[in-house]
């Protein structure tokens, strides 16, 4: 097969060769035979993968490119001509064909178009046999990309297995642009199936927001059937069908409907035995006004800002009486005042069985501690039972929280609770609470505040001693970072002061203004949009990493992501603040209230710029030019000034500024460690007198 038409960036080449991106820039300058760009822009050129592979083999003795990397590059090359979901569907169709016919190596000698046509025909026939013909398509990838795409798929299938190659491709895409609340670890999906309990009756299981089908696949692995899925996104439903094909579920009773489950719910005949769901969180346009009279709102009409509780009541409506409902929920749904009326009615009806807090970052790409809600559709005449409240977050700072250990803990707590709710009390971890005790003014179902206080046991003393050692080590390291006064020396006189606006006109820097309003970037442009990390001006002012996620314009020309070395300047702060973007910031998109200044390193050193413009003298200049806003200073980087110095001199002083920045970061870290140690010390002392403990 012809393997051309796969394009890679400099960063991709660096990953393939195992070097830093600067090395690729050096190769381009030093080697006349380095491949010429075939696309992209001057700032972000793209190269032909086959030419790059040949050059690396000749000059670097580089091994053959990893099959997964090659497949990823083939898919990534299509992003300018097709949506990511279409590219995934094309690759998945090819890989499913290879999976069914067990002949990846032989396929390399097959005409790419004939191979894809056979794969498409076979998948379409499978969909028709399963009653899912509405999920067929798209027809075929662009002809120029088909040979490279087919070759990469065959190589990846031969390297491991077609099914594993497709799953790794999905994981890689989610790392770059997470698909939303449906992206769950398989271990968590399996846990939710177990929490739903054994199948009763025909064992039907439904997921009204199935996304790419992780929960349906987990139910299939557990032998549940039939399976009913629905999602508003047709490409996601198509990917679910592909994954079901790999798992052998298309031959079983599987239905997949496309549509908004709140506005146009797909029916589940006779009710589902169990409902699993990871709904989209915090939606505003979910149909509150048009659904105000909907018969599903048994426990109260959800307010416009309570879409999460709308999804809960919809899932309960799909279950038969006595049927289980297990959902991934945001923590706010258990505590927001706007939802307490609905939570109160659900408690009185005996809907709640358990609320389980997960460790931050365990589910999908969320940094917040999501919750598992285990619910039951009430049966007539059945009294409300106690509710299990559990918190699976590690109690010692720095302790890992992996999927396997959390799943094992939840399994143990749930089994113990079902065997004997009275014995479910475990200090700091779990407790069975009577419904009447939860019906207070706030109806806050957040587990941690209602759990028994952990005892001051030996393990606490050990973790306290470990934290104390960390603070002592941080204090010792801090001493080495204390800034020293510059050495006395003759300094070159700057010829003049120049503003960043003047440097921008000269091409030495570019200044990117912040978006006028959150979420406005790229709307109406018709360009691709992805959900991604967003770093705001507040993040930079507080010295924290990117804290938000939202949908952003993915066009690299209109909305380039932050690069390592960019200078980030909040538009509003108590005093001018500037941070040089580190590796952890790279890839995030600038959010509201954040200027991004990108320098030409040959003319302006970023550390020199960041340090000098935030000095006291320049802060006063900026203060005179800016305007007060809500107790902060509105900053305009274009008016910030730099002395005109040779770049070597800038770099020397920039390194001094970098040392001061490291000192500041160490101070922040020490403050966090010290506050945590102080809190643990107080708890350790007070815990000796908690109920159930003997006085010393």
N, C-alpha and C positions, 0 to 999 in steps of 0.2 A: 504494500500500500504506500501511496505517497503520504509523507508526514509533514508537508509544509503547511503554511497558514496558521501556525500556532505562534502567538506573539507573547513575549515576556518583557517585563520591565527590568530596570537595573536592580531593584530590590529582589526580584525573582531570581535573577542571575546570581546574586550574592548568596541567596539561600541554596541554590542548586550547587554552587561551587564551595559552599561552606566558608565564605569570607565576609568581611564587612562591605557595605555599599560603597565606601570610599575606595576600596580596592578595584571595584568595577570601573569607577571613574578614572583611576590611574591607568587601567588597561586601555581604555578608550584613547587616552592622551598619548600613551607610549607605544602602542602597536598600531601601525597603519593598516594591518589586515584584520583588525577587530571588526566584526559585522557592523554594517551601517544600519541606522534606524529604518524601520519599514512602516512606522506609524507613530501615533502619539503626538507629543508636542516637543518643543525645544527643551522645556523644563522637565518633561516626563516622557522621554522617548520610549518606543517599544521596538523589540528586536525579534527576528525570526528564530524560533527555538531550534530548528534543525541547524541553522548556521552557527548559533551559539554553542550547541552541543559539539559540532565539528571543531570549532575553535578551541573549546576547552579540552577536547581530547588531544589536539595537536600541541597545545601550549602548556597545559596544566596536567596532562595525564589523568584527567578527571574520569571517574567511573561512569558507567551508563546512568542516565537520570532515573531516579526512582520511579517505578510505574505509577504510583499514586500521585507523585508530583507532576508527571507528564499528563495524566488525566485531568488534574486540576487546571493545569495551564491551558489544555485544550478547551475546557469549559469556560475558563476565564476569558479566553480570546473571543468568545462569542458575545460578551456583555455589551459591546457597542452595537450589535445587530439583532440581539434577541434577549428577552427577559431571562433571568437566571432560572426560573422554574421551567421554561421551555427547554433550555439546555440540559437541565437535569432530567427532564422527561425523555429527551432523545438518548442520552447516555444510559438511563435506566432501562429503556426499551431494548437497546443493544445488549446490555449486560444480562437482562432477563432471558433473552434469546440464547446467549452463550451458556447461561446457567442451566437452561432446560435441555440443551443439546450436548453439553459436556465436551465441547470441542474448541476451546479458545485458540490453541496453537494453529490448528488447521484453518481457522477463520482468517488468518493473516494473508492467505493466498486467495481470498474471496474478493470479488469486486465490491467496494464499499457500498455502492448504491444497491446492489443486489442483497448484500448482507442486511442493510437497514430495512429494505422493503420486506424481507422475510421476517425480520424481527417485528416490524410494525404490524404485518398481517397476523402473525401469531398472537401478539398482545391484543389486537382488536378482536380476534376470535374469542380469546379468553374472556374479555370484558362482555362480549355479547352473550356468551354462555352463562355468565354470572348475572345477567340483567343490568350490566353497568356500561352499556354501549355509549351512554351520554358522556363518559369520561375519555373516550378515544381522542387521539390527537396530541400535540400538533402533528401535521403530516410529515414534514421532513426538514432537516436543518439546511442552511444555505449550501449549495453544491460545492463552493470553494472550501468550506470548512469540514465537509463530510469525511474526506479521506483521513485527515488528521484526527478527527473525533473518533472514527471507527478504529484506527490504529491504536490510539491511546486506550480505548476501551478494551481491545483485545489484549494488549500488553498487561493492563491492570488485572484482567480476569485470569490471565496465565500466572501472574505473580502470586496470587493467593486464591481467592474464589470470587466469582462475580458478585455474589451477595455482599461479601465483606468489602469489596472495592466500592460498591455503591453506598454502603453505610458510612465508610470513611469519607467519601466525597460529601455526603450530607453533613457530617460532623465538621468538616473543614469549612463548608459554606456557613454553618451556624456560628463558627468562631469569628468569621469575618463580618457577617451580617445576620445576627440571630433572628429567627423567624417569628419570635413572639412567645406568648405564654404557653404555646403547645409544645415547646422544645423541652422535653423532660428526659432525665437519665433513665435508661431501661430499668435499672434497679428500683427507682422510685415508682415507675409504672407497675412493675411486678408487685411491689408492696401494696399499692392501691387495689390491685386485683385481690390480694389476700385479705385486705381489710373488708372488702365487700362480702367475704364469706363464701361458702360453697354454693354451687348452683342449686336452685330450687325450681321445680317445675321444668319448663323447657330450657331454663338457663339463659334466656335472652339477655344481652348486655348492650347498652346504648352509650354513645358519646356524642353529644350534640355540638361539640366544638372540637372535632377530632384532629384538625390540623393535618400533620403528616402521618397520623395514625399510631403514635407510640402506645397509647392506652389500648387501642383495638388489637395491636400486635401482641401486647402483653396478655390480654384476655385469650387470644388465640393460642399462645404458648401454654396457657393454663387449661386448655381444652374447652373453653367456653364457646357456645354456639347456640343460636345465631347471633351475629354481631351487626349492630345498626350504627352507622356513623353519619354525621352531617357536618358540613363546614361551608362558610360563605365564600371561600376561595376555591374556585374550580381547579387551578393548578395544584394546590395542596391536596385536594381530594384525589387528583390523578396520581400524585406521588404516593398517597396511601395505597391506591390500587396496585401500583408497581411493587411496593414493599410487601403487600399481601401476596402478590404473585411469587416473590422469592420465598415467602414463608409457607407457601402451599395453602393459603387461606381462600384463594379465589374459587377453589373447588368446593368450599363449604358455604354455608348460608351467610353471605355478607351483603349488606346493602349500604350504599354510600350516596347520600343526597347532597346536592349543592344548593345552598340558600342560607339566609339569616335565620338562625334557629329561634330567636326571640320574636321576629316579625312573621316568619313563615315556618313554623315548626313542622318537622317531618313526623308523621304518626308512628307510634310503636304499638302494634296490635296487642291488645290485652295487657299492656304495660310491660315494662322491662323488669326482669328479675333483679338487675343491678344497673346503676348508672354511674359511670366514671366521667370526670370532666376536669379540664384545666382551662377555664374560660378566659377570654381577654379581660384584663383588669381595667377598672376606672374609666369605662367608656362614657362619653357624654351624649353622643347621638345614637342611643340604643333603642329609641322609639318610645320614650316615656309618655309623650303627649298622645300618640296614636293608640297606645296600649293601655290607657288608664282604666278601661272597663274590662280588661282581659280576665277571664275566669280563672287563670292560673294564680292570681294574687290572693291565695287563700289566707295568707298571714299578714296582709296589708299591701297597699299599692306602693311599690318602691319609689322613693324620691328620685329626681333626675340624676343626682350624683351617687346613687346607690345601684348602679348596674350590676354589681357583684351579687347583691341580694335578689335581683331580678333573675339572674342565672340560677341561683340556688332554688328559687321557687319553680323555675322552668324544669330543672332536673328532677325535682320532687314530683312534678306533674307527669313525668315520663315513667316513673316507677309504679309498680303495682303496690297495693296496700301491704306493708311489711317489707317492701323491697329496700335494698341498701343503696345509698348514694354516697360516693366518696369524691371529694373535690379538693383541688389545690386552690387556696384562697389567699389574698393579700391580708396582712395583719390588721389593717384598718377596718376590714369588714367585721371583725369581732369587737371593735371598740368605738367606732364612730357614733356620735350622738344621733345623727340623722337616721341610723338604722336600728336604734334600740327598741323601737316599738315592734318592728318585725321580729327581732331576735327574741323579745319577750313572748310573743305569741307562739313562736316556734318552740320555745322551751316549755310553755304551758301545754302544748300539744304532744310533747314527747318526741320531737323531731331529732334533737341532738343526742348523739351517742358518744362522740369524742371530738375534742379540739386539740391538735397536736402541733406544736411549734417546731419547725425545721431549722437547722443551723443556717445562718446567712450564706448565700451563694450556692447552696446545695441543689436547688431546683432551678433549671434553666440558667439564664445569665443574670438573674436578679441578685443584687447584693443584700436585699432585705430578707429577714427571716420569714419566709412564707409559712403557711399553715395547711395542715390536712384537716378537713372537716369530714367526719364520719357521721352520716345522717340516716334516718330511717323514715319512710313514709308511714305515718301513723295508721294503726289498725283500730277499728271501732272497739271501744271498751277496754283498751289497753292503757294502763296508767303510765305516766312518765317514769323512766328509770334514771338512776344516777348517771352523770356525765363524766367521762374520763378527761381530765386536763393533764397534758404532758408537755414537757419542754426538753427537747433532745439536743439543745445546744451544749457544747462543752463548757464546763464551769471554770476550768483553768485557762487563763489567757495563753494563746499559742497552741493549745491542744488541737490536733487535726480532727475534722469531722468528715469522714468519708462515707460514701453511699452504703457500703456493706455494713459498717458498724451502726449507722443510724437505722438501717432496715432491721438489723438483728435486735436493736433496742426496742423499736416500735413493736415488732412481732412479740417480744417477751412481755412488754407492758400490756398489749392488747389481749394476749392470751390470759395473763394473770387477772386482768380486769373482768373478762368474761367468766372466768372460773369463780372469782370471789371479789366483787367490787370493794368490799370492806378492807381487803388486804392490799389495795392498789397504792396505798400511800408510800411514797419513796421520797425522802427529803430532797428538795430542789429539782426533782425529776417528774413525779406524777402524783395524782390524787384523784379519787372518785368523789364528786361533789353532788349533793342532792340538788334537784332543780330549784327548790324553795330558797336555797342559799345563793343561787345565781340571780334570783329575781329582785335585785336591789335597784337603786335609782338609775345606775348607769347601764346595767345589764352588760357589763364588760366581760367578755369570755376569754380575754388574753390569759393564757395559762400561768405565766410566771408569778404574777402578784398573788395568786391564790394557792400556791404550792407551799408545803412545809419548808421552813428554813433549813438549809443543809447544816448538818452538825459540824462542829469544829473538831474533826477527826484528824488522825495522823496524816492522812493524805493532804489535808488543808495546810498542816504545818510544813509538809514537804514542799508544796507548791508555793507557800509564802516564802520559804527559804530560797527557792529557785528564783522567784521574782526579786527578792532582795539582792541576790547575786547579780542579776541583770542590771539593776539600778546602780550597784557599785561599779560594774564594768562600764556602764554608760558614763558615770561620773569620771572614771579614769580616762576614757576616750575623749571626753569633752575637754579635759585639760590640754590635750595635744592640739585641739582645734581653736583654742582661744586666739583671736587675731593679734598679730604683732604689729607694731608701728612700722611703716616702710623705712627702709634704710635711707640715711641721708645721702643724697646724690644730686648731681646736676641734671635737671630734667629739661627735655627739649621744650621750647616755648611753642605753644600752639599758634598757628598763623591767625586763626580766628575761630569763633564758635559758629556752628552750622546747625540748623533745625533738621528734624527728621523729614519734614516736608521737602526741604531742599535736597536732602539725600535721596528721597523718593524720586524727585524729578531727574536726578542724575543717574538713576538706576541702581544705586548702591543698596537701597532697601525697598521693600514693598510693604505698604500698610493696608491691612484688611480691616475694614470697619465691622463692628458687630451687627448681627441681625437686628432689625427694628423691633421685632416681636417674636417670641418663641414659636417655632414651627412655621414661620413665614417663608423661610428660605426655599426657593425653588418651586413654590406653589404656583400653579398656572403656567409653568414652563413646559410641561409635558415630558420632562426628563425623568430618569429612574430615581426612585426613592428607596432608602433602606432604613432599618432601625439600627442605630449605632450609639456608641458612647459619646457623650457631649460634655465638654469641660466649659464651665461658666466663669464669669468674672469673680463670683463669690468663691468658687473652688480655689482660684489662684490667690485671692486675698487671704483665705484661711489656711493656705499651705497644704491643701488636700488634693488627691487625684481626682480625675473626672468622676462626678457623682451621679450624673443623669444618663438616661437613655431616652431617645425619642426618634421620630422619623425625620430624616434629613435628606436634602438633595444630594444624590450620589454622583452628580456630574463633577469630575475633578477640575474642570475649568471654572465653573461657577462657584463651587464650594469645596476647595481642596482641604483635606484633613490636615491636622497639625503634624509637623515634622520635627524630629529631634533637632534642636538648635534654634527653633523659632523662639522669639521673645514674646511672651504673653503678658498683656497689660490690661488690668481691669479698668473699665470705663468709669466706675464709681468706687472709691475706697476712702478710708480715713486719711491716707496719705498715698502718694503714688507708689505703686507696687509693680515690680516686673520680675518674671520668672523665665529662665531659659528652659524650654521644653526638654524633658528627659526622655529616655527610651519608653518609660511607662506612660508618658503623655502621647507619644506618637500614635497616630491612627485615630485618635479622638477628633471629633468635629468641634470647632469653636461655637459656643453657644451665646446666649444673650449677655450683653455687658462685657464682652471680651474683645480687645484688639489683638491681632496677630501681626507682628512685625517680623518679616523674613529678610535676613541680611545676605548680601553677597560677601562671603567670607574673605574674599580677596581685597575688600574695601572696608568692611566694618566687622569687628569682632563682636559676636552676640553677647558675650559675658561683659565686655567693656560697656556696651550699650546699656545692658540691664542694670549694671552697677551704677554707672554715672548718672543716668536719668532719674534714679531714685535717691541720689544724695541729697542732703539737707538743702544745699544751695539751690539745686535745680528744682527741688520740691517747692521752694518758695516761689520760684519763677512760674512754675506750673500753677501754683495756687492763685497767683495774681491773674493768670490767663484763664483759669477755670472758673466754675461757679459752684456754690454750695448746693447740695441736693440731699435732703433727708439725713442731715448730719454727716454726710460724706462729701468728698470732693469729686466733681466731674472732671475727668482727665481727657485731654486731647493729645495723643502722642505726636501728632504732626507738629506741635509747638515745642516739644521737648528738644533740648540742645545737646550737642556733643562738641568737644574740642577737635579740631582737625589735627590728627596725629598719624604718623606712619602706622600701618597695620601691625608691624612687629611690636611697636610700643603699645598699641592697643591690646595685643594678645598678652603682653607681659603684665599689664595692669588688670586685664580681664581675669588672669589666673589668680590675682590677689582678691578680686571680687568673688571669684568662685570659692575661695577658701572661706570668706566671710559667709557665703550662702550655705556652705557645709556646716559651719558653726551654728547658723540659725536653725537648720534642719535638725541638728543634734539636740539643740535646746528644746525644740518641739517634741522630739522623741522622748527626751528625758522627762519633760513635763507629763506626758501621757503615762510613762512607766511609773513615775513617782506618785501621780494621783491614784493610779490603780493599786499600787502597793499600800498607800495610805488607806484606801477604802477596804482592802483586804485585811489590813491590820485592825481596823475598827470592827469589821465583821467577825474576825477571829476572837477578839476580846468579848464582844457582845454575845457571840454565839454560845459562850459558856453558861449563860443564864437563860437561854431559850427554853420554852416548855419541853419537858421530858429530859432535861439535863440536870444533874446534881450540881449544886453550888460548890465552888472550890473550897 
